[in-house]
């Protein structure tokens, strides 16, 4: 890289990069268009052609929240108030397209329960979370569960399978892949058993 230094001994050869050099005339967009088309020839776009992705691709505004946020949770009555929160958001800036339901971090690790146990222990249990998501969906907001690949407290054998089962149990619209740049095909296959249209949201730039 321009900011780095590379030392080459006498008689030694080093590979600077593997790729193609080409000269273009006109604006830089000419070169970029060629680069895109050249790169796309070897890329599998099938995951971007699944049901539901076109609508997802046009979503604009999302929110991320801990589950103990008083905007969505009434601690005195131990119940969800997501409808009140989304109604307020609708009035102020036309609402949210997406909502990331963050129930594990930073609670996980304080006891032997992992992210899957913590989901079941929320107000109303799995049915309560299912109602939360149904309410948000009815108001035009998609809800995503977080998946924490680093949560190995319970040493589960197949976390992909368990996460997919939870997604299906609560009818979540997809998963936020914490600390991940994408979801591998095995994960996708497990989720497809419950909802092929469920979306993966990666925290980092997709692989």
Secondary structure as the mmCIF struct_conf table of DSSP 4:
data_model
#
loop_
_struct_conf.conf_type_id
_struct_conf.id
_struct_conf.beg_label_comp_id
_struct_conf.beg_label_asym_id
_struct_conf.beg_label_seq_id
_struct_conf.end_label_comp_id
_struct_conf.end_label_asym_id
_struct_conf.end_label_seq_id
TURN_TY1_P TURN_TY1_P1 UNK A 2 UNK A 3
BEND BEND1 UNK A 4 UNK A 4
TURN_TY1_P TURN_TY1_P2 UNK A 10 UNK A 11
BEND BEND2 UNK A 19 UNK A 19
BEND BEND3 UNK A 26 UNK A 27
HELX_RH_AL_P HELX_RH_AL_P1 UNK A 28 UNK A 40
TURN_TY1_P TURN_TY1_P3 UNK A 41 UNK A 42
HELX_RH_3T_P HELX_RH_3T_P1 UNK A 46 UNK A 48
BEND BEND4 UNK A 49 UNK A 50
TURN_TY1_P TURN_TY1_P4 UNK A 51 UNK A 52
HELX_RH_AL_P HELX_RH_AL_P2 UNK A 53 UNK A 57
TURN_TY1_P TURN_TY1_P5 UNK A 58 UNK A 58
STRN STRN1 UNK A 62 UNK A 66
TURN_TY1_P TURN_TY1_P6 UNK A 67 UNK A 68
TURN_TY1_P TURN_TY1_P7 UNK A 70 UNK A 72
STRN STRN2 UNK A 73 UNK A 74
TURN_TY1_P TURN_TY1_P8 UNK A 75 UNK A 78
STRN STRN3 UNK A 79 UNK A 80
HELX_RH_AL_P HELX_RH_AL_P3 UNK A 82 UNK A 93
BEND BEND5 UNK A 94 UNK A 94
BEND BEND6 UNK A 97 UNK A 97
STRN STRN4 UNK A 98 UNK A 102
BEND BEND7 UNK A 104 UNK A 104
TURN_TY1_P TURN_TY1_P9 UNK A 105 UNK A 109
BEND BEND8 UNK A 110 UNK A 112
HELX_RH_AL_P HELX_RH_AL_P4 UNK A 115 UNK A 120
TURN_TY1_P TURN_TY1_P10 UNK A 121 UNK A 121
BEND BEND9 UNK A 122 UNK A 122
TURN_TY1_P TURN_TY1_P11 UNK A 123 UNK A 124
HELX_RH_AL_P HELX_RH_AL_P5 UNK A 125 UNK A 138
TURN_TY1_P TURN_TY1_P12 UNK A 139 UNK A 140
STRN STRN5 UNK A 142 UNK A 148
TURN_TY1_P TURN_TY1_P13 UNK A 149 UNK A 150
TURN_TY1_P TURN_TY1_P14 UNK A 153 UNK A 154
BEND BEND10 UNK A 157 UNK A 157
HELX_RH_AL_P HELX_RH_AL_P6 UNK A 159 UNK A 170
TURN_TY1_P TURN_TY1_P15 UNK A 171 UNK A 171
BEND BEND11 UNK A 173 UNK A 173
STRN STRN6 UNK A 174 UNK A 178
TURN_TY1_P TURN_TY1_P16 UNK A 179 UNK A 179
BEND BEND12 UNK A 181 UNK A 181
HELX_RH_AL_P HELX_RH_AL_P7 UNK A 185 UNK A 192
TURN_TY1_P TURN_TY1_P17 UNK A 193 UNK A 194
TURN_TY1_P TURN_TY1_P18 UNK A 196 UNK A 197
HELX_LH_PP_P HELX_LH_PP_P1 UNK A 198 UNK A 198
STRN STRN7 UNK A 199 UNK A 202
BEND BEND13 UNK A 203 UNK A 204
#
